Amino acid sequence: MKDLPREFSIDELVDKLILVEKIEEAIGQGERGETYSTQEAKDLLRQWSK
């Protein structure tokens, strides 16, 4: 939040908050081992693109 200018819109604030929330969730997923290997991700992508 330190990076926000003195004046900003509510939309900019909401965007920053959403980004922070997503980053924190991703860090938690990594810590819990909820990740995919590169090969697993490629396999899932192939399945989804059919």
KEMAR-287387 format. One record per residue: x, y, z of N, C-alpha, C in turn. Coordinates in nm, 3 decimals, always signed. Example, Ala and Ser with C-alpha at 12.3 -4.5 7.8 and 13.67 -1.06 7.14 Angstrom:
<rs>
<<+1.319,-0.569,+0.780>,<+1.230,-0.450,+0.780>,<+1.320,-0.330,+0.780>>
<<+1.285,-0.225,+0.708>,<+1.367,-0.106,+0.714>,<+1.290,+0.003,+0.787>>
</rs>
This chain:
<rs>
<<+0.080,-0.118,+0.000>,<+0.000,+0.000,+0.000>,<+0.086,+0.126,+0.000>>
<<+0.212,+0.110,+0.041>,<+0.302,+0.225,+0.043>,<+0.321,+0.285,-0.095>>
<<+0.299,+0.204,-0.198>,<+0.322,+0.249,-0.335>,<+0.207,+0.331,-0.393>>
<<+0.098,+0.339,-0.322>,<-0.016,+0.416,-0.373>,<+0.015,+0.566,-0.365>>
<<-0.026,+0.637,-0.466>,<-0.008,+0.783,-0.462>,<-0.097,+0.845,-0.354>>
<<-0.073,+0.971,-0.324>,<-0.154,+1.040,-0.222>,<-0.302,+1.041,-0.262>>
<<-0.329,+1.055,-0.388>,<-0.467,+1.053,-0.437>,<-0.484,+0.935,-0.531>>
<<-0.590,+0.862,-0.511>,<-0.617,+0.746,-0.596>,<-0.766,+0.717,-0.594>>
<<-0.809,+0.642,-0.692>,<-0.952,+0.609,-0.701>,<-0.981,+0.482,-0.620>>
<<-1.107,+0.465,-0.590>,<-1.150,+0.344,-0.522>,<-1.116,+0.222,-0.607>>
<<-1.131,+0.233,-0.739>,<-1.099,+0.120,-0.827>,<-0.953,+0.080,-0.815>>
<<-0.864,+0.179,-0.807>,<-0.722,+0.148,-0.791>,<-0.695,+0.078,-0.658>>
<<-0.761,+0.123,-0.553>,<-0.747,+0.060,-0.422>,<-0.796,-0.084,-0.425>>
<<-0.914,-0.105,-0.483>,<-0.970,-0.240,-0.491>,<-0.877,-0.330,-0.572>>
<<-0.825,-0.281,-0.684>,<-0.731,-0.360,-0.764>,<-0.610,-0.402,-0.683>>
<<-0.552,-0.309,-0.607>,<-0.436,-0.340,-0.523>,<-0.471,-0.444,-0.418>>
<<-0.586,-0.428,-0.354>,<-0.628,-0.523,-0.250>,<-0.649,-0.662,-0.306>>
<<-0.710,-0.671,-0.424>,<-0.731,-0.800,-0.488>,<-0.597,-0.865,-0.522>>
<<-0.504,-0.786,-0.574>,<-0.372,-0.838,-0.607>,<-0.302,-0.893,-0.483>>
<<-0.304,-0.817,-0.374>,<-0.240,-0.862,-0.250>,<-0.304,-0.991,-0.201>>
<<-0.437,-0.999,-0.206>,<-0.507,-1.119,-0.162>,<-0.466,-1.241,-0.247>>
<<-0.457,-1.222,-0.378>,<-0.420,-1.332,-0.467>,<-0.276,-1.377,-0.442>>
<<-0.187,-1.283,-0.417>,<-0.048,-1.318,-0.389>,<-0.038,-1.395,-0.258>>
<<-0.108,-1.347,-0.155>,<-0.106,-1.417,-0.027>,<-0.162,-1.558,-0.038>>
<<-0.269,-1.575,-0.116>,<-0.327,-1.708,-0.135>,<-0.229,-1.799,-0.209>>
<<-0.162,-1.747,-0.310>,<-0.065,-1.826,-0.385>,<+0.051,-1.869,-0.297>>
<<+0.098,-1.781,-0.212>,<+0.206,-1.816,-0.119>,<+0.160,-1.928,-0.026>>
<<+0.039,-1.916,+0.024>,<-0.017,-2.021,+0.110>,<-0.028,-2.154,+0.038>>
<<-0.072,-2.151,-0.086>,<-0.082,-2.275,-0.164>,<+0.054,-2.339,-0.181>>
<<+0.155,-2.258,-0.207>,<+0.291,-2.311,-0.222>,<+0.340,-2.372,-0.092>>
<<+0.314,-2.307,+0.019>,<+0.356,-2.359,+0.149>,<+0.286,-2.489,+0.184>>
<<+0.162,-2.504,+0.139>,<+0.085,-2.626,+0.166>,<+0.113,-2.736,+0.064>>
<<+0.198,-2.707,-0.033>,<+0.229,-2.807,-0.136>,<+0.121,-2.821,-0.241>>
<<+0.033,-2.725,-0.252>,<-0.075,-2.731,-0.351>,<-0.027,-2.671,-0.483>>
<<+0.068,-2.739,-0.543>,<+0.127,-2.690,-0.667>,<+0.128,-2.802,-0.770>>
<<+0.156,-2.766,-0.895>,<+0.169,-2.862,-1.004>,<+0.310,-2.855,-1.059>>
<<+0.360,-2.970,-1.100>,<+0.488,-2.969,-1.171>,<+0.463,-2.912,-1.310>>
<<+0.570,-2.879,-1.379>,<+0.557,-2.826,-1.514>,<+0.485,-2.927,-1.602>>
<<+0.521,-3.053,-1.590>,<+0.458,-3.156,-1.673>,<+0.309,-3.170,-1.641>>
<<+0.275,-3.166,-1.513>,<+0.133,-3.175,-1.474>,<+0.055,-3.057,-1.532>>
<<+0.113,-2.938,-1.527>,<+0.046,-2.820,-1.581>,<+0.028,-2.833,-1.732>>
<<+0.129,-2.883,-1.802>,<+0.118,-2.902,-1.947>,<+0.009,-3.004,-1.980>>
<<+0.004,-3.113,-1.903>,<-0.098,-3.215,-1.925>,<-0.239,-3.158,-1.903>>
<<-0.256,-3.081,-1.797>,<-0.386,-3.019,-1.771>,<-0.425,-2.922,-1.883>>
<<-0.329,-2.845,-1.928>,<-0.356,-2.750,-2.037>,<-0.400,-2.823,-2.163>>
<<-0.335,-2.934,-2.194>,<-0.375,-3.013,-2.312>,<-0.518,-3.064,-2.297>>
<<-0.553,-3.111,-2.176>,<-0.689,-3.161,-2.153>,<-0.792,-3.050,-2.167>>
<<-0.762,-2.933,-2.116>,<-0.856,-2.822,-2.118>,<-0.874,-2.765,-2.259>>
<<-0.773,-2.778,-2.342>,<-0.781,-2.717,-2.476>,<-0.845,-2.808,-2.579>>
<<-0.891,-2.924,-2.538>,<-0.957,-3.017,-2.631>,<-1.099,-2.974,-2.659>>
</rs>
